[in-house]
Amino acid sequence: MSQSVRTPRTPASPMRTVLPFAVFFLLIVAVGLLQSWTVALTILNMCLVSAVMALGVNVQWGYAGLVNFGVMGFTALGGLAVVVIAMPTVDAAWQAGGPGVLFGLFLLLATAAVTIAMRRVVTARLPRMVLTAVFVAAGLWAANTVLGPSTAAVEGVNPALEGYLGGFGAPVLIAWAVGALLAAAAAFVIGKIALGLRADYLAIATLGVSEIIVAVLMNEDWLARGVKNVVGLPRPVPYEVDMRTTAWFADLADRLGMAAVPLSSLIVKLAYAGLFVVVLALILWLAERALASPWGRTMRAVRDNETAAAAMGKDVKRLHLLVFIVGSGIIGLAGAMLTTLDGQFTPSSYQPLRFTFLVWVMVIVGGAGNNWGATVGAFIVWFAWVEAEPVGHFVIDWATYALGDDSPIRQHLLQNAAQMRHVVMGVLLLVVLRFAPRGIIPETDRT
């Protein structure tokens, strides 16, 4: 996966870095004043989560030139961690088939371990291929023999409301860390297999893996209820109903002259925003420190010319694996944050082709290789994605007003105003690539 040599970049002016963020926050204020502060804070929270996700992709693509189209797969694994760690255990399901599920999973892991050990011992090609096929087939048969009845028993326990094993009932913030670790572990396995591929083949492979992960989560009900979804996930901020019963909230509502329902919703969204800002600031600080370190310079050298880096004694494949794991872990963290914010785990919402494209647009528009660029790109692209529909509806309504309410053209355009977001994304990408091909805040030379 050789990359073309990039010429040194002059540092961007402070105004070019600050101005996009200022414009974004002015747009958020405008939404709060013209629509509602609830909508504004909802957009802000999603922008913060998207920024964490974009930083993960930027670490992989901007630092090392790795094309990862499996973003939604790692995001889904982060969401799965919230279910497994934070949800309470379903005791009846564990009694019905829990031990069998654990034993079946142990057989799968044992099969993989024995097969890998055998392939290291047996060096002849034909015997190794035959033994691999025999070991894998035997292991899959044994695991399926145990897993089949066990998962069926678990899924038969109150399937309308439960039908899965549940989780450990731990604090949800622990689940965020586990989500990052789970995505990083999956990235290690995928990277050991796929990182030797050329850039375009790596993109296809990671997209395929993402589809597999989402398909498994949608069909294995015993794990996270599949398409039935897991709702009522624990969260790290207070519940609105509980908040309304406190004395301090009643006093605050009286002083502000606001109704209890909208005020409680605003406070919860502000609490989420504060938590997400802390996480984003920490990831951004660590990413900037890494980029300015000798490791960051090494990664950019490998990205720009793998052959030269290898000739200087750098282990390119090991470096690629490390940055792939780190970036995927950040994406998994963002997935856990997103699932917590939604309050439910819905595997069918992780559409690899659709939302992977959106995250990549964030990085490209913001500026690949620049952490601040990826962050502001996430802010602007998600804002445009959400606001394109209401703004598009307003523009279409104004432009077709003269046609009259009975006009089929006017009705058709108004009914399809939601599709304006795809038009806006295309136009935004084209404009940025034409006038700022390296992004809104481009990468700078740090040597």
Residue pairs with C-beta under 8 A, 6 or more apart in sequence:
1 65
1 66
1 197
1 198
1 199
1 202
1 306
2 305
2 306
2 307
3 65
3 303
3 304
3 305
3 306
4 304
5 304
5 305
6 303
6 304
6 443
8 445
8 447
9 438
9 442
9 443
9 444
9 445
10 444
10 445
11 444
11 445
12 370
12 441
12 442
12 444
16 440
16 441
17 372
17 441
20 376
20 379
20 380
20 440
20 441
21 376
21 379
24 47
24 376
24 379
24 380
24 383
27 383
27 387
28 40
28 43
28 44
28 383
29 40
31 39
31 40
31 43
31 387
32 39
32 40
32 41
35 390
37 266
38 262
38 265
38 266
38 269
41 266
41 269
41 270
41 273
42 269
43 382
43 383
43 386
43 387
44 269
44 273
45 269
45 272
45 273
45 276
45 341
46 341
46 382
46 386
47 378
47 379
47 382
47 383
48 273
48 276
48 277
48 279
48 280
49 276
49 334
49 337
49 338
49 341
50 334
50 359
50 362
50 378
50 379
50 381
50 382
51 280
51 374
51 375
51 378
51 379
52 276
52 279
52 280
52 283
52 330
52 333
52 334
52 337
53 71
53 75
53 330
53 331
53 334
53 335
53 338
53 359
53 362
53 378
54 359
54 362
54 363
54 366
54 374
54 375
54 377
54 378
55 280
55 283
55 284
55 287
55 330
55 371
55 374
55 375
56 71
56 74
56 327
56 328
56 329
56 330
56 331
56 333
56 334
57 68
57 71
57 327
57 331
57 359
57 360
57 362
57 363
57 374
58 287
58 327
58 363
58 368
58 369
58 370
58 371
58 373
58 374
59 287
59 290
59 323
59 326
59 327
59 330
60 66
60 68
60 323
60 324
60 327
60 328
61 67
61 68
61 363
61 368
62 363
62 368
62 369
62 370
62 371
62 374
62 443
63 291
63 296
63 299
63 300
63 303
63 323
63 327
63 369
64 299
64 302
64 303
64 319
64 320
64 323
64 324
65 199
65 302
65 303
66 195
66 199
66 202
66 320
66 323
66 324
66 327
67 199
67 200
67 202
67 203
67 206
68 202
68 203
68 206
68 324
68 327
68 328
69 203
69 204
69 206
69 207
69 210
69 352
69 356
69 360
70 190
70 206
70 207
70 209
70 210
70 213
70 352
70 356
71 210
71 331
71 352
71 355
71 356
71 359
71 360
72 210
72 214
72 350
72 351
72 352
72 355
72 356
73 186
73 206
73 209
73 210
73 211
73 212
73 213
73 214
73 350
73 352
74 183
74 186
74 187
74 210
74 328
74 331
74 332
74 335
75 331
75 332
75 334
75 335
75 338
75 350
75 355
76 210
76 213
76 214
76 217
76 335
76 347
76 350
77 179
77 182
77 183
77 186
77 213
77 332
77 335
78 176
78 179
78 180
78 182
78 183
78 331
78 332
78 333
78 334
78 335
78 336
78 337
78 338
78 339
79 179
79 335
79 336
79 338
79 339
79 345
79 350
80 179
80 182
80 217
80 223
80 224
80 345
81 175
81 176
81 178
81 179
81 181
81 182
81 332
81 336
82 172
82 175
82 176
82 179
82 233
82 336
82 339
82 340
82 345
83 167
83 224
83 230
83 233
83 339
83 345
84 167
84 168
84 175
84 178
84 224
85 167
85 168
85 170
85 172
85 174
85 175
85 178
86 167
86 168
86 169
86 170
86 171
86 172
86 174
86 175
86 233
86 234
87 166
87 167
87 169
87 230
87 233
87 234
88 166
88 167
88 169
89 165
89 166
89 167
89 168
89 169
90 157
90 162
90 164
90 165
90 166
92 157
92 158
92 162
93 154
93 157
93 162
93 163
93 164
93 165
93 166
93 222
94 165
94 166
96 153
96 154
96 156
96 157
97 149
97 150
97 151
97 152
97 153
97 154
97 222
98 150
98 154
98 165
99 150
100 146
100 147
100 149
100 150
100 153
101 147
101 150
101 151
101 154
101 165
101 222
103 146
103 150
104 143
104 144
104 146
104 147
104 150
104 151
105 143
105 147
107 139
107 142
107 143
107 146
108 139
108 140
108 143
110 139
111 135
111 136
111 138
111 139
111 140
111 142
111 143
112 139
114 135
114 139
115 132
115 135
115 136
115 139
118 128
118 131
118 132
118 135
119 128
119 132
122 128
122 131
151 220
151 221
151 222
154 163
154 164
154 165
154 222
155 163
155 164
155 221
155 222
156 163
157 163
159 221
159 228
162 225
163 221
163 222
163 225
163 228
164 221
164 222
164 223
164 224
164 225
164 230
165 222
165 223
171 234
171 236
172 233
172 234
172 235
172 236
172 340
173 236
175 336
175 340
176 279
176 333
176 336
176 337
176 340
177 333
178 336
179 332
179 333
179 335
179 336
180 329
180 330
180 332
180 333
180 336
181 329
181 332
182 332
183 328
183 329
183 331
183 332
183 333
183 335
184 325
184 326
184 328
184 329
184 332
186 213
186 328
187 324
187 325
187 327
187 328
187 329
188 321
188 325
190 205
190 206
190 209
190 324
191 320
191 321
191 324
191 325
192 321
193 205
194 202
194 205
194 206
194 209
195 202
195 317
195 320
195 321
195 324
196 317
197 205
207 352
207 353
207 356
210 352
210 356
211 352
214 347
214 350
214 352
216 223
217 223
217 224
217 226
217 347
217 350
218 226
218 227
218 347
218 348
219 226
220 226
221 228
224 230
224 345
224 347
225 345
226 347
227 347
227 348
229 344
229 345
229 346
229 347
230 344
230 345
231 343
231 344
232 343
232 344
233 339
233 340
233 342
233 343
233 344
233 345
235 340
235 343
236 275
236 340
237 268
237 271
237 272
237 275
238 267
238 268
238 271
239 268
240 261
240 264
240 265
240 268
241 264
243 249
243 264
243 267
243 268
244 250
244 260
244 261
244 264
249 260
249 263
249 264
249 267
250 260
252 263
253 259
253 260
253 263
256 263
272 341
276 337
279 333
279 337
280 375
283 330
283 333
284 371
284 372
284 375
287 371
288 371
290 296
291 371
291 446
292 446
296 446
297 446
297 447
298 309
298 314
298 319
299 319
299 323
300 369
300 446
301 308
301 309
301 314
302 309
302 314
302 316
302 319
302 320
306 316
309 316
310 316
339 345
358 381
358 382
358 385
358 425
359 378
361 377
361 381
361 425
361 428
361 429
362 374
362 377
362 378
362 381
362 382
363 373
363 374
363 377
364 377
364 429
364 432
364 433
364 439
365 377
365 380
365 381
365 428
365 429
365 432
365 439
365 440
366 372
366 373
366 374
366 375
366 376
366 377
366 378
366 380
366 381
366 439
366 440
366 441
367 373
367 374
367 377
367 438
367 439
367 440
367 441
367 442
367 443
368 374
368 438
368 439
368 443
369 442
369 443
370 439
370 441
370 442
370 443
370 444
372 441
373 439
373 440
373 441
373 442
373 443
376 440
376 441
377 439
377 440
380 428
380 440
381 425
381 428
384 421
384 424
384 425
384 428
385 421
385 424
385 425
386 421
388 420
388 421
388 423
388 424
388 425
389 417
389 418
389 420
389 421
391 420
392 417
392 418
392 420
392 421
392 423
392 424
393 414
393 417
393 420
395 420
396 410
396 413
396 414
396 417
396 420
397 414
400 407
400 409
400 410
400 413
400 414
403 409
403 410
404 410
405 411
432 439
432 440
436 442
